[in-house]
Amino acid sequence: MPTHGSLTKAGKVRGQTPKIEGRKKIGTNSSLRNKSNFKKRLILQRYPGQNKPSQKRRHR
């Protein structure tokens, strides 16, 4: 099975790109996340995928 280019050049571009440090991920507190989920599901009675009442879709 023929290849598109030689295997000696594999990874050339990735090796040339400079290494950049990633941003530190800041996660939310689990109790705050559970509290907001409880509020959305039980108090506001929203279902998964439901839009906010103030948002209206435009039909084309």
BAFI-3210 file (N, C-alpha, C; in Angstrom, 3 decimals, decimal comma, padded with zeros to 6 digits):
// residues 60
n [1|2|3|4|5|6|7|8|9|10|11|12|13|14|15|16|17|18|19|20|21|22|23|24|25|26|27|28|29|30|31|32|33|34|35|36|37|38|39|40|41|42|43|44|45|46|47|48|49|50|51|52|53|54|55|56|57|58|59|60]
n.u [000,840|000,797|002,316|001,626|004,022|007,205|008,041|009,986|009,652|007,590|005,708|007,015|006,096|004,793|006,914|008,349|006,815|006,487|006,398|003,620|002,430|-000,464|-003,601|-004,568|-007,099|-010,080|-012,242|-015,712|-017,163|-018,422|-020,681|-021,881|-022,452|-024,302|-026,297|-027,109|-028,049|-030,174|-031,826|-032,421|-033,756|-035,814|-036,945|-037,257|-038,352|-037,318|-036,527|-034,115|-032,404|-034,263|-035,194|-034,680|-037,471|-037,548|-036,168|-036,730|-037,273|-036,357|-038,022|-037,064]
n.v [-001,176|002,089|005,026|008,459|010,389|010,338|008,306|009,276|011,947|012,226|013,827|016,246|018,961|019,218|018,846|021,153|023,264|025,711|025,003|025,673|026,661|025,401|026,895|027,211|025,177|026,149|024,842|024,503|024,647|021,666|021,609|024,056|023,705|021,584|022,888|024,879|023,232|021,973|024,176|024,920|022,619|021,828|024,100|026,098|024,451|023,398|021,593|019,338|020,913|022,876|026,141|029,475|031,321|033,957|033,981|033,800|031,874|032,544|031,880|030,893]
n.w [000,000|-001,006|000,390|001,229|000,881|002,572|005,414|007,026|007,348|009,083|011,587|011,457|011,395|013,848|015,588|015,101|016,027|018,600|022,115|024,081|027,171|028,750|029,823|033,257|034,459|035,920|038,052|039,069|042,339|043,744|045,383|044,855|042,157|042,306|043,706|041,883|039,837|041,152|041,600|038,957|037,980|039,846|041,159|039,141|037,291|034,842|031,886|030,407|027,784|027,405|026,425|027,714|028,967|028,073|025,714|022,259|019,378|016,036|013,097|009,891]
ca.u [000,000|001,674|002,085|001,691|005,197|008,065|007,801|011,037|009,182|006,402|005,813|007,924|005,484|004,542|008,189|008,850|005,996|006,936|005,539|002,927|001,805|-001,915|-004,180|-005,011|-008,538|-010,703|-013,511|-016,646|-017,361|-019,461|-021,914|-022,506|-022,990|-025,504|-027,305|-027,654|-028,832|-031,421|-032,653|-032,907|-034,641|-036,972|-037,580|-037,671|-039,010|-036,809|-036,126|-032,885|-032,542|-035,301|-034,687|-035,236|-038,739|-037,363|-035,587|-037,669|-036,618|-036,833|-038,150|-036,681]
ca.v [000,000|003,254|006,108|009,819|011,004|009,398|008,211|009,977|013,315|012,180|014,622|017,371|020,237|019,218|019,020|022,515|024,272|025,960|024,500|026,720|026,122|025,546|027,666|026,415|025,029|026,485|024,146|025,038|023,866|020,691|021,955|025,151|023,138|020,849|023,867|025,503|022,209|021,808|025,350|024,869|021,492|021,707|025,379|026,717|023,379|023,358|020,285|019,423|021,451|023,888|027,497|030,406|031,865|035,258|033,785|033,302|031,469|033,129|030,899|031,458]
ca.w [000,000|-001,085|001,358|000,693|001,486|003,281|006,853|007,762|007,612|009,943|012,809|011,243|011,763|015,288|016,263|014,908|016,693|019,980|023,168|024,811|028,375|028,765|030,919|034,380|034,472|037,201|038,136|040,048|043,545|043,457|046,090|044,109|040,933|042,676|044,105|040,681|039,142|041,908|041,341|037,584|037,720|040,718|041,455|037,886|036,534|033,476|031,405|029,623|026,447|027,333|026,342|028,676|028,457|027,430|024,392|021,277|018,150|014,796|012,036|008,584]
c.u [000,886|001,299|002,188|002,846|005,987|007,786|008,881|010,627|007,973|006,646|006,683|007,332|005,251|005,828|008,727|008,059|006,471|005,906|004,941|002,237|000,303|-002,381|-004,625|-006,535|-009,072|-012,076|-014,415|-016,728|-018,534|-020,759|-022,635|-023,132|-024,285|-026,635|-027,945|-028,475|-030,175|-032,371|-033,246|-033,971|-035,921|-037,681|-038,092|-038,384|-038,600|-036,379|-034,838|-033,167|-033,605|-034,657|-035,322|-036,514|-038,561|-036,785|-036,643|-036,906|-037,221|-036,887|-037,834|-037,573]
c.v [001,240|004,314|007,455|010,546|009,993|009,424|008,912|011,401|013,355|012,965|015,836|018,683|020,312|019,411|020,439|023,563|024,459|025,470|025,670|026,075|026,384|026,374|026,733|026,374|025,306|025,840|024,780|024,093|022,918|021,034|023,106|024,649|022,371|021,797|024,516|024,496|021,984|022,956|025,302|023,796|021,544|023,031|026,031|025,748|023,388|021,937|020,411|019,923|022,518|025,271|028,359|031,003|033,192|035,127|033,225|032,972|032,209|032,035|031,567|030,934]
c.w [000,000|-000,058|000,651|001,379|002,283|004,778|007,664|008,089|008,541|011,229|012,673|011,750|013,263|016,073|016,158|015,677|018,129|020,991|023,935|026,002|028,338|029,943|032,031|034,378|035,867|037,220|039,178|041,244|043,317|044,172|045,404|042,820|041,218|043,045|042,883|039,878|039,830|041,611|039,935|037,396|038,543|040,961|040,176|036,957|035,069|033,140|030,619|028,214|026,320|027,288|027,421|028,116|027,722|026,020|023,445|020,020|016,970|013,747|010,719|007,508]
res [m|p|t|h|g|s|l|t|k|a|g|k|v|r|g|q|t|p|k|i|e|g|r|k|k|i|g|t|n|s|s|l|r|n|k|s|n|f|k|k|r|l|i|l|q|r|y|p|g|q|n|k|p|s|q|k|r|r|h|r]
***
